[in-house]
Amino acid sequence: MPNNTVGVDEAKNKLIDLITIASKGGEVIIMQGGKPLARLVPVAQPTRKRIAGLNRGSIWISQDFDEPLPDDFWMGQE
């Protein structure tokens, strides 16, 4: 689907049409003063349902994970 480029004023007047274009997989670039200002794109839909507990046990957090870092780290010496 081709990209569409519109000015801010046109985008204000045709917002519903531009949303329809984006919802069908298109992309709309909104310009102001000859420069791109915003991009309207469709929201990505998940490709499959998430499964709770699928990777149980494959991730761990160390016991000292929330301890302050040593001063040497902050001084760039580590």
The first five atom37 places (N, CA, C, CB, O) and aatype in JSON, in Angstrom:
{
  "aatype": [12, 14, 2, 2, 16, 19, 7, 19, 3, 6, 0, 11, 2, 11, 10, 9, 3, 10, 9, 16, 9, 0, 15, 11, 7, 7, 6, 19, 9, 9, 12, 5, 7, 7, 11, 14, 10, 0, 1, 10, 19, 14, 19, 0, 5, 14, 16, 1, 11, 1, 9, 0, 7, 10, 2, 1, 7, 15, 9, 17, 9, 15, 5, 3, 13, 3, 6, 14, 10, 14, 3, 3, 13, 17, 12, 7, 5, 6],
  "atom_mask": [
    [1, 1, 1, 1, 1],
    [1, 1, 1, 1, 1],
    [1, 1, 1, 1, 1],
    [1, 1, 1, 1, 1],
    [1, 1, 1, 1, 1],
    [1, 1, 1, 1, 1],
    [1, 1, 1, 0, 1],
    [1, 1, 1, 1, 1],
    [1, 1, 1, 1, 1],
    [1, 1, 1, 1, 1],
    [1, 1, 1, 1, 1],
    [1, 1, 1, 1, 1],
    [1, 1, 1, 1, 1],
    [1, 1, 1, 1, 1],
    [1, 1, 1, 1, 1],
    [1, 1, 1, 1, 1],
    [1, 1, 1, 1, 1],
    [1, 1, 1, 1, 1],
    [1, 1, 1, 1, 1],
    [1, 1, 1, 1, 1],
    [1, 1, 1, 1, 1],
    [1, 1, 1, 1, 1],
    [1, 1, 1, 1, 1],
    [1, 1, 1, 1, 1],
    [1, 1, 1, 0, 1],
    [1, 1, 1, 0, 1],
    [1, 1, 1, 1, 1],
    [1, 1, 1, 1, 1],
    [1, 1, 1, 1, 1],
    [1, 1, 1, 1, 1],
    [1, 1, 1, 1, 1],
    [1, 1, 1, 1, 1],
    [1, 1, 1, 0, 1],
    [1, 1, 1, 0, 1],
    [1, 1, 1, 1, 1],
    [1, 1, 1, 1, 1],
    [1, 1, 1, 1, 1],
    [1, 1, 1, 1, 1],
    [1, 1, 1, 1, 1],
    [1, 1, 1, 1, 1],
    [1, 1, 1, 1, 1],
    [1, 1, 1, 1, 1],
    [1, 1, 1, 1, 1],
    [1, 1, 1, 1, 1],
    [1, 1, 1, 1, 1],
    [1, 1, 1, 1, 1],
    [1, 1, 1, 1, 1],
    [1, 1, 1, 1, 1],
    [1, 1, 1, 1, 1],
    [1, 1, 1, 1, 1],
    [1, 1, 1, 1, 1],
    [1, 1, 1, 1, 1],
    [1, 1, 1, 0, 1],
    [1, 1, 1, 1, 1],
    [1, 1, 1, 1, 1],
    [1, 1, 1, 1, 1],
    [1, 1, 1, 0, 1],
    [1, 1, 1, 1, 1],
    [1, 1, 1, 1, 1],
    [1, 1, 1, 1, 1],
    [1, 1, 1, 1, 1],
    [1, 1, 1, 1, 1],
    [1, 1, 1, 1, 1],
    [1, 1, 1, 1, 1],
    [1, 1, 1, 1, 1],
    [1, 1, 1, 1, 1],
    [1, 1, 1, 1, 1],
    [1, 1, 1, 1, 1],
    [1, 1, 1, 1, 1],
    [1, 1, 1, 1, 1],
    [1, 1, 1, 1, 1],
    [1, 1, 1, 1, 1],
    [1, 1, 1, 1, 1],
    [1, 1, 1, 1, 1],
    [1, 1, 1, 1, 1],
    [1, 1, 1, 0, 1],
    [1, 1, 1, 1, 1],
    [1, 1, 1, 1, 1]
  ],
  "atom_positions": [
    [[0.85, -1.17, 0.0], [0.0, 0.0, 0.0], [0.9, 1.24, 0.0], [-0.97, -0.01, 1.22], [1.82, 1.32, 0.81]],
    [[0.65, 2.2, -0.87], [1.53, 3.36, -0.99], [1.42, 4.29, 0.22], [1.21, 4.14, -2.25], [0.39, 4.34, 0.9]],
    [[2.5, 5.02, 0.46], [2.49, 6.02, 1.52], [1.73, 7.24, 1.04], [3.93, 6.42, 1.94], [1.7, 7.54, -0.16]],
    [[1.1, 7.94, 1.98], [0.39, 9.16, 1.68], [1.04, 10.28, 2.46], [-1.12, 9.05, 2.03], [1.41, 10.1, 3.63]],
    [[1.2, 11.43, 1.83], [1.77, 12.6, 2.48], [0.73, 13.71, 2.44], [3.09, 13.04, 1.8], [0.21, 14.05, 1.38]],
    [[0.45, 14.28, 3.6], [-0.53, 15.35, 3.68], [-0.02, 16.44, 4.6], [-1.89, 14.82, 4.18], [0.81, 16.19, 5.47]],
    [[-0.53, 17.66, 4.41], [-0.2, 18.77, 5.28], [-1.05, 18.7, 6.55], [0.0, 0.0, 0.0], [-2.04, 17.97, 6.6]],
    [[-0.67, 19.46, 7.55], [-1.37, 19.46, 8.82], [-2.83, 19.86, 8.64], [-0.69, 20.4, 9.8], [-3.72, 19.22, 9.19]],
    [[-3.09, 20.92, 7.86], [-4.46, 21.37, 7.66], [-5.32, 20.3, 6.98], [-4.49, 22.65, 6.83], [-6.47, 20.08, 7.36]],
    [[-4.75, 19.65, 5.98], [-5.48, 18.59, 5.3], [-5.72, 17.42, 6.25], [-4.71, 18.11, 4.05], [-6.79, 16.8, 6.23]],
    [[-4.73, 17.11, 7.1], [-4.88, 16.01, 8.06], [-6.02, 16.3, 9.04], [-3.57, 15.78, 8.83], [-6.76, 15.39, 9.42]],
    [[-6.15, 17.56, 9.45], [-7.25, 17.94, 10.35], [-8.6, 17.67, 9.7], [-7.14, 19.42, 10.76], [-9.52, 17.17, 10.34]],
    [[-8.7, 18.0, 8.43], [-9.97, 17.87, 7.72], [-10.29, 16.44, 7.3], [-9.96, 18.74, 6.51], [-11.46, 16.09, 7.1]],
    [[-9.27, 15.6, 7.17], [-9.48, 14.24, 6.65], [-9.02, 13.16, 7.62], [-8.75, 14.08, 5.33], [-8.6, 12.08, 7.2]],
    [[-9.08, 13.44, 8.92], [-8.54, 12.51, 9.9], [-9.17, 11.12, 9.79], [-8.75, 13.06, 11.29], [-8.46, 10.11, 9.83]],
    [[-10.48, 11.05, 9.66], [-11.15, 9.74, 9.56], [-10.65, 8.96, 8.36], [-12.68, 9.93, 9.47], [-10.4, 7.76, 8.46]],
    [[-10.5, 9.63, 7.22], [-9.99, 8.97, 6.01], [-8.56, 8.48, 6.22], [-10.05, 9.92, 4.81], [-8.2, 7.38, 5.78]],
    [[-7.74, 9.28, 6.88], [-6.34, 8.9, 7.12], [-6.25, 7.73, 8.08], [-5.55, 10.1, 7.67], [-5.4, 6.86, 7.92]],
    [[-7.12, 7.7, 9.09], [-7.15, 6.57, 10.01], [-7.55, 5.3, 9.28], [-8.12, 6.84, 11.19], [-7.01, 4.23, 9.54]],
    [[-8.5, 5.41, 8.35], [-8.92, 4.26, 7.56], [-7.75, 3.72, 6.74], [-10.09, 4.63, 6.64], [-7.55, 2.51, 6.65]],
    [[-6.98, 4.62, 6.14], [-5.81, 4.21, 5.35], [-4.83, 3.45, 6.24], [-5.1, 5.44, 4.7], [-4.34, 2.38, 5.87]],
    [[-4.53, 4.0, 7.42], [-3.58, 3.36, 8.32], [-4.11, 2.02, 8.82], [-3.27, 4.28, 9.51], [-3.34, 1.06, 8.94]],
    [[-5.4, 1.94, 9.12], [-5.96, 0.69, 9.65], [-5.91, -0.44, 8.63], [-7.39, 0.91, 10.1], [-5.97, -1.61, 8.99]],
    [[-5.8, -0.09, 7.34], [-5.7, -1.09, 6.28], [-4.26, -1.41, 5.92], [-6.45, -0.62, 5.05], [-3.99, -2.07, 4.91]],
    [[-3.31, -0.92, 6.74], [-1.9, -1.24, 6.51], [-1.1, -0.14, 5.86], [0.0, 0.0, 0.0], [0.09, -0.32, 5.62]],
    [[-1.73, 0.99, 5.56], [-1.02, 2.1, 4.93], [-0.27, 2.94, 5.94], [0.0, 0.0, 0.0], [-0.34, 2.71, 7.14]],
    [[0.44, 3.91, 5.43], [1.2, 4.84, 6.25], [0.91, 6.25, 5.76], [2.74, 4.53, 6.21], [0.88, 6.49, 4.56]],
    [[0.7, 7.18, 6.68], [0.42, 8.56, 6.33], [1.48, 9.43, 7.0], [-1.02, 8.99, 6.77], [1.67, 9.37, 8.21]],
    [[2.15, 10.25, 6.21], [3.14, 11.19, 6.72], [2.47, 12.55, 6.77], [4.44, 11.21, 5.84], [1.94, 13.03, 5.76]],
    [[2.49, 13.19, 7.93], [1.91, 14.52, 8.09], [3.06, 15.52, 8.07], [1.07, 14.64, 9.41], [4.0, 15.43, 8.86]],
    [[2.96, 16.48, 7.16], [4.02, 17.46, 6.93], [3.62, 18.83, 7.46], [4.37, 17.54, 5.42], [2.43, 19.17, 7.5]],
    [[4.62, 19.6, 7.87], [4.4, 20.99, 8.23], [5.63, 21.78, 7.81], [4.11, 21.16, 9.76], [6.75, 21.46, 8.19]],
    [[5.4, 22.81, 7.03], [6.52, 23.61, 6.54], [7.48, 22.84, 5.66], [0.0, 0.0, 0.0], [8.68, 23.14, 5.64]],
    [[6.98, 21.85, 4.95], [7.82, 21.06, 4.05], [8.64, 20.0, 4.76], [0.0, 0.0, 0.0], [9.46, 19.33, 4.13]],
    [[8.44, 19.83, 6.06], [9.2, 18.83, 6.82], [8.24, 17.83, 7.46], [10.08, 19.52, 7.91], [7.15, 18.2, 7.89]],
    [[8.65, 16.55, 7.53], [7.8, 15.55, 8.18], [7.61, 15.89, 9.66], [8.42, 14.14, 8.02], [8.57, 16.19, 10.37]],
    [[6.38, 15.83, 10.11], [6.06, 16.16, 11.49], [5.62, 14.92, 12.28], [4.96, 17.22, 11.54], [6.0, 14.74, 13.44]],
    [[4.82, 14.06, 11.65], [4.31, 12.87, 12.32], [4.02, 11.79, 11.3], [3.03, 13.2, 13.14], [3.91, 12.04, 10.1]],
    [[3.92, 10.56, 11.81], [3.61, 9.42, 10.94], [2.46, 8.64, 11.57], [4.87, 8.51, 10.74], [2.51, 8.3, 12.75]],
    [[1.45, 8.37, 10.79], [0.3, 7.6, 11.22], [0.42, 6.21, 10.61], [-1.05, 8.29, 10.82], [0.4, 6.07, 9.38]],
    [[0.56, 5.2, 11.46], [0.73, 3.82, 11.0], [-0.21, 2.92, 11.78], [2.2, 3.35, 11.16], [-0.68, 3.3, 12.85]],
    [[-0.51, 1.72, 11.26], [-1.38, 0.81, 12.0], [-0.68, 0.29, 13.25], [-1.82, -0.35, 11.1], [0.54, 0.17, 13.28]],
    [[-1.46, -0.03, 14.25], [-0.92, -0.64, 15.46], [-0.64, -2.1, 15.16], [-1.91, -0.49, 16.66], [-1.49, -2.81, 14.62]],
    [[0.56, -2.55, 15.5], [0.94, -3.94, 15.25], [0.1, -4.86, 16.12], [2.45, -4.17, 15.52], [-0.03, -4.65, 17.32]],
    [[-0.46, -5.87, 15.52], [-1.25, -6.86, 16.23], [-0.36, -8.05, 16.56], [-2.49, -7.3, 15.39], [0.47, -8.45, 15.74]],
    [[-0.52, -8.62, 17.75], [0.3, -9.79, 18.09], [0.02, -10.93, 17.11], [0.02, -10.26, 19.54], [-1.12, -11.16, 16.71]],
    [[1.07, -11.63, 16.73], [0.93, -12.71, 15.76], [0.42, -14.0, 16.39], [2.25, -12.96, 15.07], [-0.17, -14.84, 15.71]],
    [[0.64, -14.15, 17.7], [0.13, -15.34, 18.38], [-0.11, -15.0, 19.86], [1.11, -16.54, 18.24], [0.43, -14.03, 20.38]],
    [[-0.91, -15.8, 20.49], [-1.26, -15.58, 21.88], [-0.08, -15.94, 22.78], [-2.49, -16.41, 22.26], [0.61, -16.93, 22.55]],
    [[0.14, -15.11, 23.81], [1.21, -15.38, 24.77], [0.81, -16.53, 25.68], [1.54, -14.11, 25.59], [-0.37, -16.68, 26.03]],
    [[1.79, -17.32, 26.07], [1.53, -18.47, 26.94], [2.26, -18.24, 28.26], [1.98, -19.81, 26.26], [3.49, -18.2, 28.3]],
    [[1.49, -18.1, 29.34], [2.08, -17.89, 30.66], [2.92, -19.1, 31.08], [0.99, -17.61, 31.71], [2.49, -20.24, 30.93]],
    [[4.12, -18.84, 31.6], [4.97, -19.9, 32.11], [5.74, -20.65, 31.05], [0.0, 0.0, 0.0], [6.38, -21.66, 31.36]],
    [[5.69, -20.21, 29.8], [6.35, -20.93, 28.72], [7.85, -21.06, 28.94], [6.07, -20.24, 27.4], [8.43, -22.11, 28.65]],
    [[8.5, -20.01, 29.44], [9.96, -20.02, 29.64], [10.34, -20.07, 31.12], [10.58, -18.8, 29.0], [11.39, -19.56, 31.51]],
    [[9.49, -20.68, 31.92], [9.75, -20.76, 33.36], [11.13, -21.36, 33.64], [8.65, -21.59, 34.06], [11.48, -22.41, 33.1]],
    [[11.89, -20.68, 34.48], [13.21, -21.18, 34.87], [14.33, -20.75, 33.95], [0.0, 0.0, 0.0], [15.49, -21.02, 34.26]],
    [[14.06, -20.1, 32.83], [15.13, -19.71, 31.91], [15.66, -18.3, 32.21], [14.63, -19.77, 30.48], [16.66, -17.88, 31.62]],
    [[15.03, -17.59, 33.11], [15.48, -16.25, 33.49], [15.68, -16.23, 34.98], [14.45, -15.15, 33.05], [14.89, -16.8, 35.73]],
    [[16.77, -15.58, 35.43], [17.02, -15.5, 36.86], [17.56, -14.11, 37.19], [18.02, -16.6, 37.32], [18.07, -13.4, 36.31]],
    [[17.45, -13.74, 38.44], [17.96, -12.46, 38.92], [18.93, -12.77, 40.06], [16.8, -11.5, 39.4], [18.6, -13.53, 40.97]],
    [[20.12, -12.17, 40.01], [21.1, -12.44, 41.05], [20.63, -11.85, 42.38], [22.48, -11.87, 40.67], [19.83, -10.91, 42.4]],
    [[21.12, -12.41, 43.46], [20.71, -11.98, 44.8], [21.08, -10.52, 45.08], [21.33, -12.87, 45.84], [20.38, -9.85, 45.84]],
    [[22.17, -10.03, 44.48], [22.61, -8.66, 44.74], [22.16, -7.68, 43.65], [24.12, -8.62, 44.88], [22.75, -6.6, 43.52]],
    [[21.17, -8.02, 42.9], [20.75, -7.22, 41.75], [20.36, -5.78, 42.12], [19.59, -7.89, 41.08], [20.54, -4.87, 41.31]],
    [[19.83, -5.57, 43.32], [19.42, -4.22, 43.69], [20.39, -3.53, 44.65], [18.05, -4.26, 44.31], [20.06, -2.5, 45.24]],
    [[21.58, -4.1, 44.8], [22.62, -3.47, 45.63], [23.22, -2.29, 44.88], [23.72, -4.49, 46.01], [23.28, -2.31, 43.65]],
    [[23.67, -1.26, 45.59], [24.31, -0.12, 44.91], [25.57, -0.57, 44.17], [24.65, 0.99, 45.93], [26.29, -1.46, 44.61]],
    [[25.83, 0.07, 43.05], [27.04, -0.23, 42.29], [28.23, 0.43, 42.98], [26.92, 0.25, 40.81], [28.07, 1.47, 43.62]],
    [[29.43, -0.16, 42.86], [30.6, 0.42, 43.51], [30.97, 1.78, 42.9], [31.8, -0.54, 43.41], [30.63, 2.07, 41.75]],
    [[31.66, 2.59, 43.68], [32.08, 3.91, 43.2], [32.95, 3.82, 41.95], [32.85, 4.65, 44.31], [32.88, 4.69, 41.08]],
    [[33.77, 2.77, 41.85], [34.62, 2.6, 40.67], [33.78, 2.53, 39.39], [35.48, 1.33, 40.8], [34.2, 3.03, 38.35]],
    [[32.63, 1.94, 39.47], [31.74, 1.86, 38.29], [31.34, 3.26, 37.84], [30.48, 1.02, 38.6], [31.41, 3.57, 36.65]],
    [[30.92, 4.09, 38.77], [30.44, 5.43, 38.43], [31.59, 6.35, 38.0], [29.71, 6.05, 39.62], [31.35, 7.33, 37.29]],
    [[32.81, 6.05, 38.4], [33.97, 6.86, 38.02], [34.57, 6.39, 36.7], [35.04, 6.8, 39.13], [35.55, 6.96, 36.22]],
    [[33.98, 5.34, 36.1], [34.46, 4.84, 34.81], [35.73, 4.05, 34.93], [0.0, 0.0, 0.0], [36.48, 3.95, 33.96]],
    [[36.0, 3.48, 36.08], [37.25, 2.75, 36.28], [37.04, 1.25, 36.26], [37.89, 3.16, 37.6], [37.99, 0.49, 36.45]],
    [[35.82, 0.81, 36.04], [35.56, -0.61, 36.04], [35.11, -1.08, 34.69], [34.54, -0.97, 37.09], [34.85, -2.27, 34.51]]
  ]
}
